Amino acid sequence: MKKHNFSPGPCILPQEVMQKAADAVRELDGTGLSLIEISHRSPEFVAIMENARNLALELLGLEDKGYEALYLQGGASTQFLATAYNLLEKRAGYINTGTWSAKAIKEAKLFGEVVEVASSQDENYRYIPKDFAIPEGLDYLHLTTNNTIFGTQFKEIPQADTTLVADMSSDIFSREMDFSRFGLIYAGAQKNLGPAGATLVIVREDILGKVSRQIPSMLDYRMHISKDSMYNTPPVFAVYTAMLNLQWLKAQGGIPAIAEINEKKAKLLYSEIDLNPLFQGVAASEDRSHMNATFTLTEPELKERFDAMWKEAGINGLNGHRSVGGYRASMYNALSLESVGVLVDVMSDLERKA
Ligand SMILES: *Cc1c(COP(=O)(O)O)cnc(C)c1O
């Protein structure tokens, strides 16, 4: 039986995307060759890369606005340093909302001065800082729009008169936003876009070429742009599957349609967390993520019983991150409202039986 996969990443993808990806590994569209053995310079793969890049821009509403989409390797973790390498000349601002932001800060410090503009570390990142002052003269301001581990999400993107750079690994394509407010967006594919192995980078070209340092080719966005995201062999399987997933998203009605479903899923689960006395949310209510819901049991001795119950119901991937404990339900685009319903039923069952 297919599991209800609440895993934080690598994540659930739509069944039809999995099926088409599997088919292409056997044979790509009548070519007599597998997707993973054709040349990445073949017309077939060049078209796939172009399609994947265009779909990303189209779905984000960034076509013809000076942006380029790239599918790179090395994960979001490589983007922590690539962003600073390409953009940090003197001083950059970072909002520290969790483990991933902290890692981005650590890398950026290798390249220049980093101002930690705001932080929620004092409460183990259970909230999103608000009403903080942003200093003048920053090369850019970096934020993590969704904090996968702690279950918080920026509901409003801060106003800043500098370039906004965002790690959107765990909520890209999940909700509506004015994406044109950002100069650069990056996301490891394996949270909401596709399989691990590709990292989507969306960059507005006019912010590049302003630092004085030499940039090694593999980390240079301008190099990747000039080679149409094929400076070296791209991760062909990850790019193809991401393309299929974006086609699926477009057929669903794009971001507005999926955002509506994501909101329903989040409401269903959070209302159970709030109404059921056996559970308690971890993140501050107003900052709750629609993608990753973190919660704990109010009676820890029920853990064994609850764990057995959700596993019995075919649920996978519900354990919280070790730095938070408790539970984390990740509800990425491909997870259905029905699957969230199964989890909520288990939670109310526990209350009845306890
Ligand atoms: C998972 C995650 C990362 C790390 O991504 P990798 O692709 O494994 O390097 C970075 N940022 C956020 C917000 C994440 O959720």
The ligand as an SDF file (V2000), in Angstrom:
LIG
                    3D

 15 15  0  0  0  0  0  0  0  0999 V2000
   16.5790   21.1540    3.3480 C   0  0  0  0  0  0  0  0  0  0  0  0
   16.8800   22.5930    3.3610 C   0  0  0  0  0  0  0  0  0  0  0  0
   18.1510   23.0860    2.9970 C   0  0  0  0  0  0  0  0  0  0  0  0
   19.2920   22.1720    2.6320 C   0  0  0  0  0  0  0  0  0  0  0  0
   19.1320   21.7180    1.3520 O   0  0  0  0  0  0  0  0  0  0  0  0
   20.2150   20.7760    0.6230 P   0  0  0  0  0  0  0  0  0  0  0  0
   19.6600   20.7180   -0.7620 O   0  0  0  0  0  0  0  0  0  0  0  0
   20.1920   19.4630    1.3420 O   0  0  0  0  0  0  0  0  0  0  0  0
   21.5370   21.4310    0.6960 O   0  0  0  0  0  0  0  0  0  0  0  0
   18.3490   24.4460    3.0040 C   0  0  0  0  0  0  0  0  0  0  0  0
   17.3720   25.2960    3.3320 N   0  0  0  0  0  0  0  0  0  0  0  0
   16.1350   24.8700    3.6860 C   0  0  0  0  0  0  0  0  0  0  0  0
   15.0830   25.8720    4.0530 C   0  0  0  0  0  0  0  0  0  0  0  0
   15.8550   23.5090    3.7120 C   0  0  0  0  0  0  0  0  0  0  0  0
   14.6380   23.0740    4.0550 O   0  0  0  0  0  0  0  0  0  0  0  0
  1  2  1  0
  2  3  1  0
  2 14  2  0
  3  4  1  0
  3 10  2  0
  4  5  1  0
  5  6  1  0
  6  7  2  0
  6  8  1  0
  6  9  1  0
 10 11  1  0
 11 12  2  0
 12 13  1  0
 12 14  1  0
 14 15  1  0
M  END
$$$$
